Amino acid sequence: MTDAASRLSFDAEPAAAGSLDVSGLQALAGSLSIDRAEPAADGAARRGPFRPEVWLNARQRHASRLAAHYFRTFDVLAVMAVTLLCAWASTPGPLLHADVSRLAPFALGALTVLTLMRSLGRYRFSRGQKTSLHLASVAGIVATGAVVAMASGALLLGTQAQWSAWLVWAGLTMISLHALHMGWSDMVGRWRASGALTPNIVLVGATRRAESLIREALKRRDLNVLGIFDDRLARSPRAIEGVPVLGTADDLLTHKMTPYVDRVVLAIDPKAEARVRELNARLRTLPNEVTLLVEPNGEAETRSALDRLAAAPLADVSGPVDHDRRAFNKRMQDMVIGLIALVLLAPVMALIAVAIRLDSPGPIFFRQRRHGFNHEEIVVWKFRSMKQEAADATASRQVTHDDDRVTRIGKFIRKTSLDELPQLLNVITGEMSLVGPRPHAIGMKTGHVESARLVAEYAHRHRIKPGMTGWAAVNGSRGPLHTAQDVRARVRLDIEYVERQSLWLDLWIMAVTVPVLLGDRSAVR
């Protein structure tokens, strides 16, 4: 370890993880200190401006965030108690001897509420979330449960439907969950105020991106930048905006600060693809999440990037992220929705095929080699939208407005993105996903192929395949990439999707894809 990296040391080990009480967490404050052999001024400088009030290692921080599991346990007990009470009150005779048709509506309503509370992330209590909005979402979930209970009850009981009993159940459930979640919100707020839930990050790269991020973080004070690591120490300052440069990327692998770090952020120009990939490979041995900070375009994107870094919700009740499990769930989602879409859209695809055949000579389909998962070369299927003699399988010349290579039918199906429908076959065979980073043609001449491979590095780590649509597509980045700014925007959005991917995000992207694409008159497709 370099001399710079060794300046930061621990005088004592932090206390063992205790209860979730804030006073216990605050007792850990000050356990991290600077080597006393340094001059006082230099020691203060090495601490940096983000020295946390509470120092918790990964195990201790995880223990505090496990509160979400306790929250959910109490919610389950409360909903079960209300459900059993209402079912007992509305059932003549002992509950054990009651007809299933009388109990089923209550059970289905309770199951709906508890499932939605978990799947919609009502135990994450994200930073900046207003309690009123959180309680409103809980009320919406209970209302949905009440609708399910009433609908199932009407089907099962007919004229004997117990409307008043189900309304009482919904009211008691809402009161119970609101009371509990007001307590949970207050508790989480006190933890955040103590600093116990403030994310700790380190930056790799003493760059202007790092300087910009630190300046903004100093204004916000909702995340701690503990230090900077850079392989080019000879050209690096001792500190950036007061945050010390502590060593090289290799020093980070063994640094005593690492157990206290939530996330490693690569603040390096993504155009230096080889360096970014090499650093990403070296840092893969760390248990910490690694994020690439793509240069934000304006204050809005800067705030968005910092919002994601600072969003340190409580641990998801689903447990730690299992990339294999997430990949399996995504595959099941692709198979079910993909097969349904293929069946429903088969007549539309048949009409397009006939129109292409009548419009111009040549095959109906166009095949193109593209980069798939983990750099795999896949053959992507599309409806042919260009004249046969002008087909460009390597995308060496990207499409422009009024491109003379595009046929009459081609203009329509490209404008409506109907030419992409045959990619459902790629989804069914497992080469692509319905939602993901867009696959890029092998041999494209825009200079962004390396950037596409960089995104693939992150997608591979999260086991995410390229998609028919994606986060970039519904946020305005689709079609050809003509400038470096276009490339940076696409990479930033793709990496953001890779890190945020979930079932609900995928469903939302699929739902808005058609109206977004049809409503965009300026995109070149």
C-alpha positions in Angstrom: 0.0 0.0 0.0 1.3 3.4 -0.8 2.2 6.0 1.8 -0.8 8.1 0.8 -3.1 5.1 1.3 -1.7 4.3 4.7 -2.3 7.7 6.2 -5.8 6.7 7.2 -5.9 4.2 10.1 -8.1 3.0 12.9 -7.3 3.6 16.5 -9.9 1.1 17.6 -12.3 -1.4 16.1 -15.9 -0.2 15.9 -18.3 -1.5 18.5 -20.2 -4.7 17.6 -23.5 -4.3 15.9 -26.2 -3.6 18.5 -29.8 -2.8 18.5 -31.5 -0.5 16.1 -31.8 2.2 18.7 -30.2 5.5 17.5 -28.3 6.0 20.7 -26.6 2.7 20.2 -25.6 3.7 16.7 -24.3 7.1 17.8 -22.0 5.3 20.4 -20.0 4.1 17.4 -19.2 7.7 16.3 -15.6 8.7 16.4 -14.2 5.1 16.2 -12.5 6.0 12.9 -9.5 8.3 13.4 -6.3 9.5 11.7 -2.8 8.4 12.5 -1.8 10.6 15.5 1.8 10.8 14.2 0.6 13.3 11.6 0.5 17.0 12.3 -2.9 18.1 13.5 -3.7 20.2 10.4 -2.7 17.5 8.0 -4.7 14.9 10.0 -7.8 17.1 9.8 -7.3 17.4 6.1 -7.0 13.7 5.6 -10.3 13.2 7.3 -12.1 15.2 4.6 -15.4 17.2 4.8 -17.6 14.1 4.9 -16.4 12.4 8.1 -19.5 10.5 9.2 -20.9 11.0 12.7 -21.6 7.2 12.8 -19.1 4.7 11.5 -20.8 1.3 10.7 -19.1 -1.4 8.8 -21.0 -3.4 6.1 -22.3 -6.0 8.7 -23.5 -3.3 11.1 -25.1 -1.2 8.3 -26.8 -4.2 7.0 -28.1 -5.0 10.5 -29.7 -1.5 10.8 -31.2 -1.8 7.4 -32.8 -5.1 8.2 -35.4 -3.1 10.0 -37.6 -3.4 6.9 -38.0 -7.1 7.7 -39.3 -6.3 11.2 -41.6 -3.7 9.7 -43.1 -6.2 7.4 -43.5 -8.8 10.1 -45.6 -6.4 12.2 -47.6 -5.4 9.2 -48.3 -9.1 8.4 -49.4 -9.7 12.0 -51.7 -6.6 12.0 -53.4 -7.5 8.8 -53.8 -11.2 9.9 -55.3 -10.0 13.2 -57.8 -7.7 11.5 -58.7 -10.3 8.9 -59.4 -13.0 11.5 -61.4 -10.6 13.6 -63.6 -9.5 10.7 -64.0 -13.0 9.4 -65.0 -14.2 12.9 -67.5 -11.4 13.4 -69.2 -12.0 10.1 -69.4 -15.8 10.4 -72.2 -17.5 12.4 -70.8 -20.2 14.6 -67.1 -21.2 15.1 -64.6 -19.8 12.6 -63.2 -23.3 12.0 -66.5 -24.6 10.8 -67.2 -21.6 8.5 -67.8 -22.1 4.7 -64.7 -21.4 2.6 -66.8 -19.1 0.4 -67.2 -16.8 3.4 -63.6 -16.7 4.4 -62.0 -16.6 1.0 -62.8 -12.9 0.2 -61.1 -11.8 3.5 -58.1 -14.0 2.8 -57.7 -12.9 -0.8 -58.0 -9.2 0.2 -55.3 -9.7 2.9 -53.1 -11.6 0.5 -53.4 -8.8 -2.1 -52.5 -6.1 0.4 -49.5 -7.9 1.8 -48.2 -8.9 -1.7 -48.5 -5.3 -3.1 -46.9 -3.8 0.0 -43.9 -5.9 -0.6 -43.7 -5.9 -4.4 -44.2 -2.1 -4.6 -41.4 -1.4 -2.2 -43.5 0.1 0.7 -40.7 -1.0 3.1 -37.9 0.8 1.5 -38.6 4.3 2.8 -36.4 6.1 0.3 -34.6 9.3 1.1 -36.7 12.4 0.5 -40.0 10.4 0.4 -42.9 12.4 1.9 -44.8 10.5 4.6 -48.1 11.8 3.2 -47.4 10.3 -0.2 -46.3 7.1 1.4 -49.5 6.8 3.4 -51.5 7.6 0.3 -49.9 4.7 -1.6 -50.7 2.4 1.4 -54.3 3.6 1.2 -54.3 2.8 -2.5 -53.0 -0.7 -1.8 -55.7 -1.3 0.8 -58.4 -0.1 -1.6 -57.1 -2.5 -4.2 -57.3 -5.3 -1.6 -60.9 -4.3 -0.8 -61.9 -4.4 -4.5 -60.4 -7.9 -4.7 -62.3 -9.0 -1.6 -65.6 -7.6 -2.9 -65.2 -8.9 -6.4 -64.3 -12.4 -5.2 -67.1 -12.3 -2.6 -69.7 -11.3 -5.1 -68.7 -14.2 -7.3 -68.7 -16.7 -4.4 -71.7 -15.5 -2.4 -73.9 -13.8 -5.0 -76.9 -12.2 -3.2 -75.4 -13.1 0.2 -72.5 -10.8 -0.3 -71.3 -9.2 2.9 -70.5 -5.7 1.7 -70.5 -4.0 5.1 -68.1 -6.6 6.5 -65.6 -6.1 3.7 -65.8 -2.4 4.1 -65.1 -2.6 7.8 -62.2 -4.9 7.1 -60.7 -2.4 4.7 -61.2 0.5 7.1 -59.6 -1.4 10.0 -56.7 -2.6 7.8 -56.1 1.0 6.6 -56.1 2.4 10.1 -53.7 -0.3 11.4 -51.2 0.1 8.5 -51.3 3.9 8.6 -50.6 3.9 12.3 -47.7 1.4 11.9 -46.2 3.2 8.9 -46.3 6.6 10.6 -44.2 5.0 13.3 -41.9 3.4 10.7 -41.4 6.7 8.9 -40.6 8.5 12.1 -38.1 5.9 13.1 -36.4 5.9 9.7 -36.3 9.7 9.8 -34.4 9.6 13.1 -32.0 7.1 11.8 -31.3 9.2 8.8 -30.8 12.3 10.9 -28.2 10.4 13.0 -26.3 9.5 9.8 -26.8 5.7 10.3 -28.4 5.4 6.9 -26.3 7.9 5.0 -24.5 6.1 2.1 -20.7 6.1 2.1 -18.9 6.1 -1.3 -15.4 6.3 -2.6 -14.4 7.6 -6.0 -11.9 6.0 -8.4 -10.4 8.8 -10.5 -9.2 12.2 -9.5 -11.1 13.9 -12.3 -13.3 16.9 -13.0 -16.2 14.5 -12.8 -15.1 13.7 -9.2 -14.7 17.4 -8.4 -18.2 18.2 -9.8 -19.8 15.4 -7.8 -18.1 16.4 -4.6 -19.1 20.0 -4.9 -22.7 19.0 -5.4 -22.6 16.5 -2.6 -21.3 19.2 -0.2 -24.4 21.2 -1.0 -26.8 18.3 -0.5 -25.1 16.5 2.4 -27.1 13.3 1.8 -24.1 11.0 1.0 -20.5 10.8 2.3 -17.6 10.8 -0.1 -14.9 9.2 2.1 -11.9 9.3 -0.3 -10.5 9.2 -3.8 -8.3 6.5 -5.4 -6.4 7.1 -8.6 -3.7 5.1 -10.4 -2.1 8.3 -11.6 -0.9 9.5 -8.2 2.0 11.5 -9.7 -0.5 13.8 -11.4 -3.2 13.7 -8.7 -3.7 16.4 -6.1 -3.5 15.4 -2.4 -7.2 16.3 -2.1 -10.2 17.5 -4.2 -12.5 19.9 -2.5 -11.1 18.6 0.8 -11.7 14.9 0.0 -8.3 13.2 0.3 -6.7 11.1 -2.4 -5.8 7.9 -0.5 -4.0 5.7 -3.0 -4.4 3.7 -6.2 -7.1 1.3 -7.2 -5.1 -1.6 -5.9 -4.9 0.1 -2.5 -8.6 0.3 -2.4 -8.8 -3.6 -2.6 -7.0 -3.9 0.8 -7.8 -0.5 2.4 -9.1 -0.4 6.0 -11.9 1.9 4.8 -13.4 -0.6 2.4 -15.7 -2.4 4.9 -17.3 1.0 5.6 -18.0 1.7 1.9 -21.4 1.1 0.3 -20.5 1.9 -3.3 -17.5 2.4 -5.4 -18.0 5.1 -8.1 -15.8 5.2 -11.2 -15.5 8.9 -12.0 -13.6 8.3 -15.2 -14.4 9.4 -18.8 -16.3 6.5 -20.3 -14.6 7.3 -23.6 -11.5 5.7 -22.1 -13.2 2.3 -22.5 -10.1 0.2 -22.1 -9.2 1.9 -18.8 -12.8 1.6 -17.4 -13.1 -2.0 -18.3 -9.7 -2.8 -16.8 -10.6 -1.0 -13.5 -14.0 -2.7 -13.5 -12.3 -6.1 -13.8 -9.9 -5.3 -11.0 -12.6 -4.1 -8.6 -14.8 -7.0 -9.3 -13.3 -8.8 -6.3 -14.7 -6.2 -4.0 -18.1 -7.0 -2.4 -19.1 -3.4 -2.9 -21.3 -2.3 -5.8 -19.4 -0.6 -8.6 -21.0 2.3 -10.5 -19.8 4.1 -13.6 -20.5 7.9 -13.4 -21.1 9.0 -17.0 -20.7 12.7 -17.5 -24.1 14.3 -16.7 -25.5 16.8 -19.2 -26.7 19.8 -17.1 -27.8 20.2 -13.5 -30.9 18.0 -13.8 -28.8 14.9 -14.8 -26.3 15.7 -12.1 -29.0 15.8 -9.5 -30.5 12.5 -10.9 -27.1 10.8 -10.6 -26.6 11.9 -7.0 -30.2 11.0 -6.2 -29.4 7.4 -7.2 -26.2 7.4 -5.2 -27.8 8.9 -2.2 -30.9 6.7 -2.3 -30.0 4.3 0.5 -33.3 2.7 1.3 -33.7 0.0 4.0 -32.8 -3.5 2.9 -35.3 -4.9 0.5 -37.5 -7.5 2.2 -36.8 -9.8 -0.7 -33.3 -10.1 0.6 -29.9 -9.4 -1.1 -29.9 -9.1 -4.8 -29.4 -12.5 -6.4 -28.5 -11.8 -10.0 -29.1 -15.4 -11.1 -32.6 -15.4 -9.5 -33.3 -12.0 -11.1 -32.2 -13.3 -14.5 -34.5 -16.4 -14.1 -37.4 -14.1 -13.2 -36.7 -11.9 -16.1 -36.6 -14.9 -18.4 -40.0 -16.1 -17.2 -41.3 -12.6 -17.8 -39.9 -12.7 -21.3 -41.4 -16.1 -22.1 -44.9 -15.4 -20.8 -45.3 -11.9 -22.2 -43.3 -12.6 -25.3 -45.5 -15.6 -26.3 -48.7 -13.7 -25.6 -47.5 -10.8 -27.7 -46.4 -13.1 -30.5 -49.8 -14.7 -30.7 -51.7 -11.5 -30.5 -49.5 -9.7 -33.0 -49.3 -12.6 -35.5 -52.1 -11.1 -37.7 -50.4 -7.7 -37.8 -47.1 -9.3 -38.7 -48.7 -11.3 -41.5 -50.2 -8.1 -43.0 -46.8 -6.4 -42.8 -45.1 -9.3 -44.5 -47.6 -9.2 -47.4 -47.2 -5.4 -47.7 -43.4 -5.7 -47.9 -43.6 -8.4 -50.5 -46.0 -6.3 -52.7 -44.0 -3.0 -52.2 -40.6 -4.1 -53.4 -38.6 -7.1 -54.5 -36.6 -9.0 -52.0 -37.0 -11.0 -48.8 -39.5 -10.1 -46.1 -37.1 -10.3 -43.2 -33.7 -8.5 -42.7 -31.1 -10.2 -40.5 -28.3 -8.4 -38.8 -25.4 -9.5 -36.6 -25.4 -7.7 -33.3 -23.7 -7.8 -29.9 -25.7 -9.9 -27.4 -25.2 -10.9 -23.8 -21.6 -11.1 -22.7 -20.3 -10.1 -26.2 -22.1 -13.0 -27.9 -22.8 -12.4 -31.5 -26.5 -12.9 -32.3 -28.6 -12.6 -35.4 -31.4 -10.1 -34.9 -34.5 -10.4 -37.0 -36.4 -7.4 -38.4 -38.8 -6.7 -41.2 -37.0 -5.4 -44.2 -37.4 -1.6 -44.5 -34.8 -0.9 -47.2 -34.4 -1.8 -50.8 -32.8 -5.1 -51.2 -29.7 -3.8 -53.1 -29.1 -1.1 -50.4 -29.3 -3.4 -47.4 -26.6 -2.6 -44.8 -26.0 -5.5 -42.5 -23.1 -3.8 -40.7 -24.8 -0.4 -40.3 -21.8 1.3 -41.8 -24.1 4.1 -42.9 -26.7 5.1 -40.4 -30.2 6.1 -41.5 -31.0 9.8 -42.0 -34.1 11.8 -42.7 -35.5 11.1 -46.2 -33.0 8.3 -46.7 -33.4 7.1 -50.3 -32.6 3.5 -49.3 -35.8 3.2 -47.3 -38.9 1.8 -49.1 -42.4 3.3 -48.9 -43.6 0.5 -46.5 -40.2 0.8 -44.7 -40.8 4.4 -43.8 -44.1 3.5 -42.1 -42.9 0.4 -40.2 -39.7 2.2 -39.1 -41.6 5.3 -37.9 -44.0 3.1 -35.9 -41.2 0.6 -34.9 -43.2 -2.2 -36.4 -40.1 -3.4 -38.1 -38.8 -4.6 -34.7 -41.7 -7.1 -34.1 -39.8 -10.1 -35.5 -37.3 -9.7 -32.6 -40.0 -11.4 -30.5 -38.4 -14.5 -32.0 -35.1 -13.5 -30.5 -36.8 -13.0 -27.2 -38.4 -16.5 -27.2 -35.1 -18.2 -28.1 -33.4 -16.4 -25.2 -31.0 -14.3 -27.2 -32.7 -11.0 -26.2 -35.1 -9.7 -23.6 -38.2 -7.6 -24.0 -36.5 -4.8 -22.0 -32.8 -4.1 -21.8 -30.0 -2.1 -23.4 -30.3 -2.0 -27.2 -28.0 -4.4 -29.0 -25.7 -2.6 -31.5 -24.7 -3.8 -34.9 -21.3 -5.4 -35.3 -19.2 -3.0 -37.4 -21.1 0.2 -36.8 -19.1 3.3 -37.8 -20.2 5.8 -35.2 -17.3 5.2 -32.9 -19.5 4.0 -30.0 -19.0 0.3 -30.3 -16.5 0.3 -27.4 -19.0 2.2 -25.3 -21.6 -0.4 -26.2 -19.2 -3.1 -25.0 -18.7 -1.1 -21.8 -22.4 -1.3 -21.1 -22.3 -5.0 -21.8 -19.7 -5.3 -19.0 -22.2 -4.0 -16.5 -25.1 -5.9 -18.0 -23.1 -9.1 -17.8 -22.4 -8.5 -14.1 -26.2 -8.2 -13.6 -27.0 -10.9 -16.1 -29.1 -8.6 -18.3 -29.6 -9.3 -22.0 -30.1 -6.7 -24.7 -33.7 -5.7 -25.2 -36.3 -4.8 -27.8 -37.0 -1.7 -25.9 -35.4 -0.1 -22.9 -34.9 2.8 -20.5 -32.9 4.7 -23.1 -35.6 4.3 -25.8 -38.4 5.7 -23.6 -36.2 8.6 -22.5 -35.4 9.9 -25.9 -32.3 8.0 -26.9 -33.2 5.8 -29.8 -32.2 5.4 -33.4 -28.7 6.3 -34.8 -26.0 7.9 -32.7 -24.2 10.7 -34.6 -22.3 12.6 -31.9 -20.2 11.9 -28.8 -23.0 13.5 -26.7 -25.5 11.0 -28.1 -23.2 8.2 -27.2 -22.7 9.4 -23.6 -26.5 9.9 -23.2 -27.2 6.3 -24.4 -24.5 4.8 -22.2 -25.7 6.7 -19.1 -29.3 5.6 -19.6 -28.3 2.0 -20.3 -26.1 1.7 -17.2 -28.9 3.4 -15.1 -31.3 0.8 -16.3 -28.9 -2.1 -15.5 -28.6 -0.9 -11.9 -32.3 -0.2 -11.4 -33.8 -3.2 -13.3 -36.9 -4.7 -11.7 -40.1 -6.4 -12.7 -42.2 -3.2 -12.2 -39.7 -1.0 -14.1 -39.8 -3.4 -17.0 -43.6 -3.5 -17.0 -43.7 0.4 -16.9 -41.2 0.6 -19.8 -43.2 -1.8 -21.9 -46.4 0.1 -21.1 -45.1 3.5 -22.2 -43.0 2.3 -25.2 -45.7 2.5 -27.8 -47.1 5.9 -26.9 -43.6 7.3 -26.5 -42.4 6.0 -29.8 -45.5 7.1 -31.7 -45.5 10.5 -30.1 -41.9 11.2 -31.1 -42.0 13.0 -34.5 -38.3 14.0 -34.5 -36.6 10.7 -34.0 -34.8 9.2 -37.0 -35.9 5.6 -37.4 
